């Protein structure tokens, strides 16, 4: 995808820093264009960030438990929550001590991105928008992120991966690849398009 990716994602989540001037955003048959970001999240839309924020004083565990409470509207059962968290931490090869640290504070780039995938798995949204989750990651970390996406994806949800680098797609069974230029989708095809871009780049789409 080229230019307009992150803007599109932020528009969907109604980030107040972005102003929508026309058009509508529909999700599951409902117009969510003017809903607040937290309301959109409760509808089942999740977004991971290219540069995750650091939040001192709030541990990863407390953040996840509070977020899950707010999303589901139901009290989280502590024992079940801890068991779920333990399972995902092991699958994503995350240091268990990480969940008792302040959210993203002092985390490496790889730890931050793994934590975003952990949030996705715990919150279990209907639509997950991953904004350059693979940015700056080494090969092993990309494989871990891809594993988390495979763990999450099923017939009842969807994942939108925003990326410049097609490496993250190598271990995924992708339904569609879209090329976005200046806010417009200029090409849509199967995963073969990603392989074509990997070989030839984006030059022909930037004309």
N, C-alpha and C positions, 0 to 999 in steps of 0.2 A: 504494500500500500504506500502511496506517496501523497504527502501534504493533505491535511484536513482530518487526519485520523483521530488525534486526541481531541480536537475541537468537536468532532461528531460525538465522541464518547461523553465529553463533558456536557454537551447539549442534551443528550439523552437523560443524564442524571440531574439536569437543571442546575448546574454549577452557577451560582450568582455572579461569578466573574465573567460569564459569557451571556450576551444578549441575543435572544432569538427574535428575528424580525419577521419571519413568515414561516408557514408550514406547520404541520402537526406531527406529534410523535404518538403512535398508537402501540399499545402493548396488550396482547390477548384481547383485542377488540375494544379496549378502553383508551380514551384520549388522556394521556398523562402529561401533556405538554406543559401545563402550568402547575403541576403538583410540586410540593417541596421535595428536596432531595431525600429526606428521611421517609417521606410517604412513598416515594418511588422505590426506595430500598425495601419497604414493607410489601410492596407489590411483587417482589422477588427478583429485583435487578441488583447485581453486585458489580463493583468496578475495582480492579487493582490498579495501583498507580505506578507510573514509570519511576517516580522518585517518592517513595513512601515517606510520610511525615514521621518525625520522632516525637513521642509524647512522654515526657518525663513524669514520673510519679504514678503511672498506670501500667501495671504489669500486663504482659501478653495474655495471661490466663484470665485476669479480671476483665480486660477489654473484650475478649472473646465471649465470656459468660454474659456480660452486660449487653453486648451486641445481639447475642442469641435471644436473650430475654426480650429485647425491644423488637426484634424482627418477628418472633413467633407470638409475642403477646402472652406467653406462658412462662411460669417460673421454671428455671432449668433445674433438673434433678442432678444434684452435685455428683453422686457416684457415677451415674451414667455419663455425665459430662466428662469426668476425669478419665473414664475408660475410653471414651471416644477420642479424647485428646491424645491419650497415650498411644492409641492405635495409629493415628495419623502422624504423630511425631516419629514413631518407629519407621513407618512406610516412607516418610520424606527424609529420613536420616537427619533429623534436627536434634541438636544437643538439648536434652531434657531441661537443663538449667536455664535455657533461653526463655521458657515460659514464665519464669519468676523474675525476669528482668523487665525494666521499663520498655515499653513498646518502641522497638527500632533504635533505641538509644545505644550508640556504640556498636550497632550491628554492622557486619560487613555487607557489601552489596548482595552477595549470595544469600545471607541470612535474612535480609529484608524481603527478597523475592520469594524465598521458601515460606516465610511468614505470611505473605499475601496468599499463597496457595493454601496454606493451613486455614486461613480465614475463610476462603472459598469453600473448603470442604466442611468446616464446622457450621457455617451459615446456610449451606446448601441452597443457593438461589435457583430460580428458574432460568435466569439468563446471567452468565458471568462474562463481563467485558474485561479482557486482560490487556492493559495498555503497556506494550513493550516489556512484558514480564521477563523476557529473555535478554534484555539490554544489559551488556556488561558482564554476562555470565560466562564461565568456562564450560567446556563440553560436558563435564560431569554434572554441573549444576543445571544445565539445560535439560539433561536426561531426567533429573529429579523432578524438575518442573513439569516436563512432559508426562512423567509418571503420575503426578498429582492430577493433571488434566484428565488422563485416562481413567483414574479412579473416580473422578467426579462425573464424567459424562455418561448419560444414559438416555433412554428414549423420552424421558419426561423433562429434560432440560436442554440447554444450549450453551455453547461457548463461542464468543467472538474474540479472536486473537488478533491484536493489532501489532504488526511487526515490520521491520525493514529486512530482517534476516530470516531466511526460510529454514534455517537449521532446526528450529523448534518444531517444524512440521514433519521432520524426517521420521519421528517415532509416533506420529499421530495419523489416524485415519480421518482425513479432512473431507467434508462434504463439498464445500465450495471455497474458491479463492476469489477475492474481489480486489481489484486495483482501484485505489481512490486517488484522484488528482484534482486539486483545487475544490475539494468538497463534492466532487461528482464521481460516481462509479463509472469507470471507462471500460472495464472489462471484467467479466465473470466467467469462470470456468471451473473445471475439476482440479484436483491436486496436481495434474500435469502442468498447469499454468505456473505453479510454484517452482517446479523443476525447470521450466523454460526461463523464468526470471532469474533463477540461480545461475543459469548458463549465460544468459544474454543481458541481464540487468534491466533497469527500468527506462532506459533511454528512449525507446519508441513511444512510451506513454507520456513522456514529458514534452512532446512536441506541441 
